[in-house]
Amino acid sequence: MSLAIVKKHQNAIRRAIRTRARLHGTAECPRLSVKRSLKHIYVQLINDEEGRTLASASDKDVEKKGTPLEVAKEVGILLGKKAETLGIKKAVFDRGSYRFHGRVAAVAEGAREIGLTI
């Protein structure tokens, strides 16, 4: 690997650590973590006190197909519905090393539509 690629990867890891250092999820207000790849998007509600995943969703669970932004918003809606059934009304948004833009922002928008406070 070239040095530039290694440096880019190290910077992404540092950004994620810096972001997560300020966030902490509980059972009442879990951490909504986003994982984005070139093809898919995954989201989880995580209780950091117990180290448990309370709910998860991905674009593989969504029937609706369309643009990546539309699918990401549907994933947020699906996770919001799962959180609603668990009685979760608030969450802390963990964007990881990603900018709050595009598919990451669409997930948050979809979760807010259902009534999840982020």
C-alpha positions in Angstrom: 0.0 0.0 0.0 1.2 3.5 -0.7 1.9 5.8 2.2 -0.9 8.1 1.3 -3.5 5.4 1.6 -2.1 4.3 5.0 -2.1 7.9 6.2 -5.8 8.3 5.1 -6.8 5.1 6.9 -5.0 6.2 10.1 -6.7 9.6 10.0 -10.1 7.9 9.6 -9.4 5.8 12.7 -8.3 8.8 14.7 -11.5 10.7 13.7 -13.7 7.8 14.8 -11.9 7.5 18.1 -12.1 11.3 18.7 -15.9 11.2 17.8 -16.6 8.2 20.0 -14.6 9.6 23.0 -17.4 12.2 23.5 -20.3 9.8 23.0 -21.7 7.3 25.5 -24.9 5.3 25.0 -27.2 4.0 27.8 -30.3 1.8 27.8 -32.6 4.9 27.8 -30.5 6.8 25.3 -28.4 4.4 23.2 -25.7 5.3 20.7 -26.9 5.1 17.0 -23.8 3.9 15.2 -23.5 4.1 11.4 -21.3 1.9 9.2 -21.1 2.9 5.6 -19.4 0.9 2.8 -19.4 1.6 -0.9 -22.3 -0.8 -1.4 -24.2 -1.0 1.9 -25.1 0.9 5.0 -25.6 -0.6 8.5 -26.9 1.1 11.6 -27.1 -0.1 15.2 -28.5 1.1 18.5 -25.8 0.2 21.1 -26.0 0.3 24.9 -22.4 1.0 25.9 -23.0 0.3 29.6 -23.7 -3.4 28.9 -21.9 -3.6 25.5 -25.1 -4.8 23.9 -26.7 -4.1 20.5 -30.3 -3.3 21.2 -31.5 -3.0 17.5 -29.9 -3.1 14.1 -30.9 -2.4 10.5 -29.2 -2.4 7.1 -30.1 -1.8 3.5 -30.3 -5.6 3.1 -33.5 -5.5 5.3 -35.2 -2.9 3.2 -37.5 -3.9 0.3 -37.5 -0.5 -1.3 -34.8 0.0 -3.9 -33.8 3.3 -5.4 -31.0 5.8 -5.0 -28.6 5.3 -2.2 -30.0 8.3 -0.3 -33.5 6.9 -0.5 -32.4 3.5 0.7 -30.4 5.1 3.6 -33.5 7.1 4.7 -35.5 3.9 4.6 -32.9 2.2 6.8 -33.2 5.1 9.3 -37.0 4.7 9.3 -36.7 0.9 9.8 -34.4 1.5 12.8 -36.7 4.1 14.2 -39.6 1.7 14.1 -37.5 -1.0 15.9 -36.5 1.6 18.5 -40.2 2.6 19.0 -41.1 -1.0 19.7 -38.4 -1.2 22.3 -39.6 2.1 23.9 -36.6 4.1 23.0 -37.3 7.8 22.3 -33.8 9.3 22.3 -30.5 8.3 20.8 -27.0 9.8 20.5 -25.8 9.9 16.9 -22.4 8.3 16.3 -21.2 9.2 12.8 -17.8 7.5 13.3 -15.2 8.8 10.9 -17.8 9.9 8.3 -19.0 13.4 7.7 -22.6 14.2 8.5 -23.6 14.4 4.9 -25.3 12.3 2.2 -26.2 8.7 3.3 -25.2 9.3 6.9 -27.4 12.3 7.2 -30.3 10.5 5.4 -30.2 7.8 8.1 -30.6 10.4 10.8 -33.4 12.1 8.9 -35.3 8.8 8.5 -34.9 8.0 12.2 -36.2 11.5 13.1 -39.2 11.1 10.9 -40.4 8.2 13.0 -40.0 10.2 16.2 -36.6 9.3 17.4 -34.9 12.3 19.0 -31.2 12.6 17.9 
